[in-house]
Amino acid sequence: MNTIAITNVSIFDGSGADPYPGEVLVEGNRIKSIARRGEYLETGDARIIDGHGAFLMPGMTEGHTHFSWNDQPSLSAIQFMPPEEHILWCVRVAKRYLEMGWTSALGAATAKPRLDVVTRNVIEAGAFPGPRYLAGSQEITTAGGLGDNTLPHLPDPAMNFGAVCSGPEDMRRIARMFVKLGVDHLKINLSGEYIAGIPAETNPFSEEEIAMLAAEARIAGKRVAAHARSNESVKTCVKHGFELVFHASFADEEALDMLEANKHKHFVVPGLGWLVNTLYNAAEFGVTEEIATKMGYKRELEVAAESLSKMHKRGIRVLPGGDYGFAWMPHGTNARDLEYLVKYVGMTPKEALVAATRYGGELMQRPHELGQVKEGFLADIVLVDGNPIESLALLQDPQKILLVMKDGEIYKNQRTLLPPRGVIRSVYGGNPLVEAGVRREAPTDPMNSTTADLVAK
């Protein structure tokens, strides 16, 4: 069984406690034991990685992921990528996420019906590197709603970003189709989106259509994720038990009361990255701050900051994940969301890290084994050069992500992997002790080189 000891590190375990000096022993795909300052770790035949004082933390969870969004400036441009190239794009992006420390991710909707499912399946099969992944459906929308990209003279559904629903029975058909395809959860657009020309506070679906989706999801044992910017849409999520609430910008006091009363069930992933970057970083693509303000994004950001701050104070789980994959917020820059949680939601940096780790394990429905550095938990571990609690921006720099381990396998390593040490030493003892003359091993890549080369291109 593969055994690795990561020594001489500062451990942030994801529980919310302060970091402490120590070392971690990984056996197979799980964390076998942890030692703190002054304790000793029996490493046996484990290979050693000396962290040289680096920051060890749980792998992060991206709570609002669109692997199929291909860094383009519009939904139509995303959708028009041919399916063969599109699936290759998805697996390439998944590798990028993993190498940036995101060892888990939840799909917030895919551009074509099976892209998320296939991406999840090839990752689970070990054919391509990527985060643990929960696959979403396409966005379920209304005719003319957010995600309906077909043109009157080109009504082919294959050109559509979303799945268009017209009536309760059509909703039943759509929900059952996605369940058949193997999604982990269904996604519905309960409100509008300014950039699509649909005010964020609109509510396009009828009560009968929503109730049908809720009923079909319950029958199939699937969760529902909702694009829910409007106040009414947030209340709808609570009323119908839609666990995954995306955005929630305009939630009023009544909606906050409803969320708080059900905070054990719901997760709010606001997508602050989308609001901030569309407002301030999209000018190169024709969306200046003035245009974005006229659309309504400045007002929404202001309102969202107030409502999300209240959610955080009420103990409602707010997680990072921000619609990355548009031209002005490309994949790989997702860790910006942690800084936005501090700036706009009022979290401390440590609270933002807990949201990305422990809350992430809960979002992935595996709180007993994901999201913390804890004995018996799965070995999803990230090693960072520097202290993210002092500067969350470190997590945006690929050079600062020194090591990424998922399920006990190393997928990125900028630290030397040493042979087993000949003696047991204190966890606060500096560099690892190895017998003189023992050859150092180069970092190993667990992925097949041909596959890794293909994904990297």
N, C-alpha and C positions, 0 to 999 in steps of 0.2 A: 504494500500500500504506500502511495506517495505521501511523504511527510516532510513538511517545511516549517522551520522556525523563523519568525521575523523578529529580530532582536533590536534593542537600542532604539526604541521609538517612543513617541508620546501618543498615548492611546485615547482617542475620543470614541467612546463606546456607543453613542447614539441614544443613550438613555436620558440625556440632559445633564448628567454629571460633568464636572470639570475634567479635562484631560489629565492623565497621570502617566509617569514613565513606566515602561514595562516591556513585555514581549509576549508573542502569541504563537502557539503551536497549532498547526493545521495538519490534520491526519485525514487523508482521503478528501472528501468534499466538505468536511465540517471542522469547526474550531474545537480542538480537543481540550486545550487548557490555556489559561492566561496567568501570567505572573506580574505582580506589581513591584515597585521599588522595595528592595530588601528581601524579596522572595526569590526562590530558585525554581527554574523550569527544567524538568527532565526532558532533554531533547533526544536522547538516544541516537538513532541513526538518521535523524532529520538533517536535511540540507539546510544551510543557514543563509538568511538574507539579513545583512546588517543595515539597519535603517539610518545609521549615523544621525540620530536625533530627529528624524522626519516625523510627520504627523500621520498617524494611522487611524483610519476611520472606516465605518461601514460603506459599502457601495451605495450610491445614490439611486433614487427612483425618479424618473421623469414622468409626471402625472398627466401630461397632455401632449401626446406624441403623434406626429404625422410623418412617419418614415416616407410615405409616398409623395409628400410635398417636395418638389425638386428645385427649391431655391429660385423659383420664378416669381414675377410680380403680379400674377393673377391666378384665380382658380382655373380658368380656361386653359391657360398655358401649362398648368400642372397636369390637367386632365388629358391634354392632347399628346402627351408622350406615349408612344406605342407600348403595348403591354410587355413585349419582350425586354425592351430597354428599361421599362419601369420597374420590373422586379429586380433587375440587376442594380438599379439605383437604390432600391430599398435595402438590399443586403449590404451594399457598400456603406450606406448611411448608418445602418445598425452597427457596423464595425467602428465607425467614427464615434458613436455614442459610447460604446464600451470603452474605447481607449481614452475617453474624457472622464471616465469614472462613473458613468451611468450603467450600473449593472442590472437594473430593472427598468421597465418602461410600460406604460399603459397607453394603448392606441386610442386616439381621440377621433378617429374616422379615417378611412382610406379612400383613395381617389378612384379605385376600381374594386369590384366586389370581393376579389380573393387575394388582393395584394397583402393585406395584413395577415391573413390566415397562412398563406404560403411562407411569408417571412418568419412568422412564429415557428412554423413546422420545421423549416430548414435549420433554424437556430437550435431548436430542441434536439434535432437529429445530429447536431454537431457538424453539419456540412459547412456552415458559415459561422464566424464569430459574431456575437451580438448580445444585447441584454436579455435577461428573462423577459418575456413579452406576453402581454394580454392583447389579443387581436380584436379590433373593433370592426363594425360594419361600415358601409358607406353612410353618409349623412342622410337620414330620412327627412325629406322636405316636402313642401307643397309646390304645386305648379306656380312658377313665377317666384318662388321663395329662394332663400339662401341655399345655394348648391344646385339650383336648376339652371343649367347652362345651355340647354338646347335652344336652337333658333327656330322660328316658325317654318322656315323652308328646309331646315335640317333637324327634324324631330327624333333622330336616331338616339335611343337611350344610351348607346355606347359612348356618345359624346358628352354624357351628363356626369357631372361631378357627384351628384347625389342620386338617391332613389326617390322618385316623385310619387307621393301618395295622394290619392283623391278618394276619401271616404273610409269608413271603418273596415269594410271588407278588403279594400286594397291594402290597408295597414296590416291586416291579418296575413295576407299573401306575402307582403314584403318581409314582415318579421319572420315568418316561417321559412322563407327563402334563405335569409341570412343565417338562421339557426342551422338549416341544412348544410350551408357552406362551412360551418364549424367555428363561427365567431365566439369569442368569450363574452361579449356584451354588445348591445345594440345602441346606436347613437341617433338622437332626434334633434332637429333644430327647432326648439320651442320659441325662439325669438329671432329678431332680425340682426343685421350687421350693416353698419354705415357704408363701408367701402363697396358693398354689393348694391347700394342704392335702396336699402331696406332699413328704416329706422330701428335702432337696437331695442326700443321699447315696444315694438309690435309683437303680437302673439298670433301666429298664423293658423295654428291647428285648432280644430273643434274639440270639445270635451269628449265626444264619442270616439274620435280617432285616437286621442291620448289614452283613454280608458282601454281601448282595444290593444294598444301596444303594451300597456301595463299587464293586461290579462295574459297575452301571449308570452311575455317575458317570464311571468310567474310559472306558467305551464312548462316552459322549457328550462327553467332554472337559470335564467340569464339576468345579469344586471343591465340597467339602462343608464347611459350617459346622455346628458342634455346640454346643448348649447343654450344657455339660459341667462341672457343679459338682463332682461326685463324683470321688474318686480313680480309680475304675475307668473312668469315662467318659473321663478324660484319657488314660489308657493306651490305651483303645480308639481314640481319635483318632490317636495315633501308629501303632498297629498297622495301622490301615486307611488311613492316609495322608490323614486329614481335616485339611486345612491350617489351617482357621480354628477356633481353640479359644476358645470364649466362656466366661469365668468362671474355671475351673480352680482354684477356691478350695481344695479339699481334696487337692491333689496332694501325694503323699508323696515320699520321696527316690527311690524307684524311678521314679515318674512323672517327676520332675525330671531324672533321668539320661536317660530316654528322650527327653524334650523337648530336652535339651541336645545329645544325639547327633544330633538331626534339626533343630537350630535354624535351619539354612539354609532349611528348608521351612515350618515352622509359625509362625503368629502367635497370640499370646495377647491377647485383648481382654477384660479382666476385668469390665468393667461396674461399677466401684467406685461410680459415681454411684447405681446402684440400691441397693447395700448401705447406703451412708451415708445417703441421703435417706429410704429406707424406715425406717431405724432412728431417725433424728433429726428428720425434717421432715414426717412423714405424720400427725401427731396430729389435724390439722383434718379428716382424712378417715377417722378412726376407728382408725388404726393408731398408737397411742401407743408411746413407747419401751419401756414395760413389755410391751405386746402383742408388739411386734417382737422383743423379747428372748426372750419365751416361744416364739415361732415358731422361733427359732434364728438370727436375723440378727446378733445381737451376737457370738455364738460364731463364726459364719462370717466376719465381718469381721476378727476377731482372727486366725483361722487363715489367711485369705486374705492378710492383710498379711505374715505370716511366709513363706508359700509364694511369693508374688509377689516379695518382696524377694530371696529366693534365686534366683528365675528371673532377675531383673534382674542380679544379680551373676554369674550363669552366662552372660550374654550372650544369653539368650532374648529375642526381641523382644516387648515388652509395649507396647500402644498404648492411647490414649484411646478411649472410646466406652462409654456407660453405660446403655443402655436408656431414654434420655430420651423423653418423650412420655406419661408418667403424670401424674396430677394434681399430685403433690407434687414433680415434677421435669420441668417443661414444656419443650417444644422451645425452643431458643434459649439455654438455660442450660448447654449441653454443655461449655463451657470449664471448668466446675468440675472436670471430670475431670483436668485438668492439675495442679491443686493437690492432688488426691487422689493422683496418682502421686508427688508429692513427699512428702506426709504419710505415706502408708501403704506405698509401695513403696520409698522411699528414693532416688528420683531427685533430681538437682539440677534447678532450673528449666530450665537449658539442655538437659539430657537429656530433660525432658518435652517441650520444643519440638521436639527431634529426633524423638522418638517420634511427634509429631503431623504432622511434615513429611516428613523423609527416609524414615522407616519407612512413612509413609502412601503414598508413591510406590511402595514395594516391595509394600505390601498391595494396591494397585490394579494390580499387575503391570506397572508402567511405570517402573521405577527409573532408566531411561536418559533420562527426560524429565519426570518429575514429582517434586515434593517438595524441590527445591533451587532457589536462585537461582544459575543457572549458565548460561554461554553455550551456546546451542543448545537449552536446555530450554524447555518450554512456559511461557508467561507467565501463571502463576497466582501472583498477588502480593497481599499484604495490607500496608497501611500503618497503623501503630498510633501513637496519641498517647501517648508514654511508652515505657518499657523493660519489656517483659514478663519479662525475666530478673530484674529487680528486683522486679516484682509481676505474677505471672501473672493476678491478678484483673482486670487491665486488659482482658483478652480476654473478660471477661464483660459488659463495658459497651459497648452499641452505639454510644455517643457517642465512645468511644475508637477504634473501628474507622473510620478516616478514609477508606480507599479499599480497594476489593476489585476486583481484575482477574482474570478467568478467560479463558484462551485469547486473551489480548491485548485483550479487550473490558472496558470499565469498567462495572461493575454498581452500584457505590456510590462516590461521590466527594464528600468534604467539603473538598477542596483546589481552588484555582482552576486551571483549565486555561489555559495561556498560549499565544500564537502562537509560532512558531519564533523562537529567539533569534538576534540578528544577529551575535553574536560567540561564539567559543569561550572558555570560562573554566575555571579550576581547579575541581575537584570540591569544594574546601573554601572556596569563595568566597562563601558567604552567599546572599542573594537572587538570583534569576536576573536577568541583564542583558537588558533588552529595549529596543528603540528607543523614544525618548520619543514619547508620543502614540499608541502602538499600542493598539488596543482590546483589553481582556481578554475572553475568551470564557467564557460560563457553562458549568459542567459539563454534559456531554451524557449523556443516557440512551439507551443503545443499543437498549433494548427498545421495541417498539411501545406507544404510550401506552395504547391501549385494552386490550391484554393486561395491561400493568402495573397499570392501574386495577382490572381484574377480579381479579387475584391479590391485590392489596392489601386488597380489601374483605372 
